[in-house]
Amino acid sequence: MTPDTTGYLGILGGMGPLAGAAFALRLAALTPAAIDQQHIPTLLRNDPRIPDRSDARMRGGEDPLPYMVEGLRFLHAAGARVIAIPCNTAHLWYDQLCAATPLPILHIIDAVAQDLRRLGLAHGRIGLMGTPATLALGLYQTRLERHGYQCIVPDADEIERYCVAPIRAVKAGDLPAAVEPAMQGVRLLRARGADAVVLGCTELPLAIPHAQRAALGVLLTDSIDALARAAIDYWRQTPEHRQAA
């Protein structure tokens, strides 16, 4: 048996568990591989015990940072060489997470900006959908504006109806109930002049099936797929991984 010399992509999941599993699925689906051995060795820690990130930031709920740091340590000890976190709101703790591990952590908002460029949109007006904490605390706005984009943000009532409602439905396993409010949120942002809409919570891509997206008439960037593409690019551009592939 040949020993592992390249390590693993570590996925800090569980936020929520369906999003973590969907990320692993999309990572495999998007990887350009002809045989099993060309795929990325992956470790998914799908731990739903991590406290709610929006609750922590918006209502003083339990701090999820110690739980996320414990997950990073687990992945590091298990052989991870780079970390992906398929939860947008968790990136409000990005700097603290980076300080807690020697491993590089991919940033989901940078991945979305890269995906916008892949879609041919180097600048423009970007409609944002996400959790109240992600949107209220400017996680996307700060980083996308640095990349040259302008952001359109729904108001608090619209966030509740068109973002929070489908997110809750996905977390409860009721995907059919998530579809229409999420699609209405996209339509709202398109009507306000968005050149593209970011599905900026990893439950939201699960609310709008890929087959129904073209009918919305606006570019969509999916934070699950964007992070998966960034992970694939990172893995394939690292010399030892490129050689192994």
N, C-alpha and C positions, 0 to 999 in steps of 0.2 A: 504493500500500500504506500503510495507516494504521500509524504506529509504535506500539510497545507503550508504554503509559503506566502500567501497573499492576504489571508484573513477574510473578513466578512464585512458586508454592509450591515450596520446595525440600525434597526428601526425601533425608535422609542414610540410605541403605539399605546392603544387603549383610550385615546382621547378623541372620539369614542372608539370602541372596539371594532365596530363595523368599518369605520374609516381606516383604521390600521390594517385590517384584513384587505380592504379594497386597494389600499396603496400597494401592498405586496402583490396582489393580483395584477394591477396595472403595470407595476414594475416588470413583471414577467411578460405581460402582453406587449409592452413597448420596446423591450430589449431586442435588438436585431440579432437573433440567434437562430441557427439552423438545427442545432442539436442541444441536448441537455447541458453538456459541458461548457457551452458558450454563454450560459446564463450567469448572473451575478450570485455568488454565494451570499446568502442573506440570513440574518437572525432577527426575528420579529419578537419583541417583548410587548405583548398586547395586554397591558395591565390596567384594568378599568378602575382600580382602587385609587388612582391619582385624583385628588379633589378637583372639583370644577374650576376651571380657570377664570371664566367670567364672574362666577360668584366670588372668587377671591379678590379680584380687582374692583368690582363694582359694588359689592355688598359686604366686604370685610370677612368673607368666608375663609375656610382653612387654606393655608398656604400650600400650593402644590409643589413648590420648589424642592423640598427635601425628598419627596417621592420621585420626582423626575431625576434628581441627582443620583438617587439609589439605582434607578433604572440605567442611567449612563454607566455607573460603576459595574453593574451586572454585565452590560454589553461589552464593556472594555475587557473585563476579566474573561469573558467568553470568546474573545478574539476579534471583536469588531475593530475596523481600521478607520471608519468614517461613519457619521451618524446622520440619519434623516428623521425628522420629527413631523409626521403627518397630522399636525394640529396647528392651525394658524395662531390661535390665541396663546398657545404655549410659547410662541416666539416673543411675547412681551417679557419673558425671562431669558431671552437669548444670551445676553452678556453674562449673566450669572451662570448659565449652563456652560458656556464656553470656558469660564473661569474654573469650573468644577471638573473638567476633564482635559487630558492632553489630546484628545481626538478632535479632528475637524468636524464641525457641525454645519451641514448645508443650511442655508437660510431660505425659507419657503417664499418670502416676498421677492428676494433676488431671483429665485427660480421663476416666479411669475413674470417679472420684468424681462427675463431672458425669453420666456415663452411668447410674450407680446412681440418681441423682435422677430422671433421665429415665424410668427403669423403675419409679419410684414408691417407691423405698426411700431415705428421707431419713436413716435411722439403722438400726442392726441389726448382726448378726454376719456377717462377711464371711470366707468361706473363700478362702485364697490358694493359687494354684498358680503356680510360676515356677521360675527357675533357682536352684541353691543359693546363689549370691551375692546375688541379689535378695532371697531370703527370709532368709538368715542375717544380712545387713547391714541389715535392717529398712527397705528402700526403700519398700515399700507400707505397712508398719505405721505408720511415723512420719507419713506424709502422710494416710493414711485416718483414723487416730485424730484428727488435727487437724480432719478433716471431720466427726467425731462417730461414726465406726464402730468396732466391736470386731473384731479379727482372729483367725481360727483358722488356725494354721499346721501343716502336716503335720510329722512327725518326719523325721529325716535319712534313714532307710530308706525311708519313704513317698515322700519327695521323689525319691529315686533311682529307685524303681519306677514312680511314677505321674506324675512330671514329667520327670525327666531322660531316661528311656527313650523316651517319645513325642517329646520334643524331638530326640533323636538320630535317631530314625526319620524325622522330617520333614526334618531337615538332610540325611539320606542319600537323600531322595526316595522313601522307602517309607511313604507315607501310610497304607495299610491296616494296617501293623503298629503305627501310632501310636494307632489309634482306641480299642481296648479298654483299654489302661492309662490313657489320659487320661480316659476315661469312668469308670473305676473310681476314679480320684482325685476326680472330682466327687462320685460316690456316697459316698465316704468322708467328705468334708467335709459333705455334706448330712446324713449320719447323725450327725454331731457337732454338729448344730444350726445350720449355716450358713443364713442367709436368702438369701444369694446367693453365687456363686462367681466369682472373678476368674480368667480365663485370662490370667495375668500374665507370659507370655512370648509373643512374637509368633509362635512356632511352634505354640503350643498351640491357637489358634483353627483352625489348619489340620488339627489332629489330630481335631477333633470337627466333622463336617459340620453345617451349619446345620439340615439336615432332621432330624437325630437329636437335637437339643438339647432339644426339648420333652419327650421321653420321660424325661429325667433328673429331672424334677419339682422343679427349683429354678431360680431366676433365674440366668442367666449373663451376665456382662459380658465382652466380648471386647475385648482391648486394641487389636487392629487396628481394629475398627469404632469403638471409643470415640475413638481418636486421629483417625480419618478424620472423624467427626462434629465433633470439636473444630476440626479444620482447616477444615471447611466453614463452621462458625459464625463462626470468626475471619475468614475470607475475605469472607463475605457481610456482616459487620458493619463492615468497614473502609470508610469513605465512598467512596473512589475505586473499590473493587471492587464495592460495592453499586450504584453508578451504572453501571458497566460491565455488570453482570448484567442 
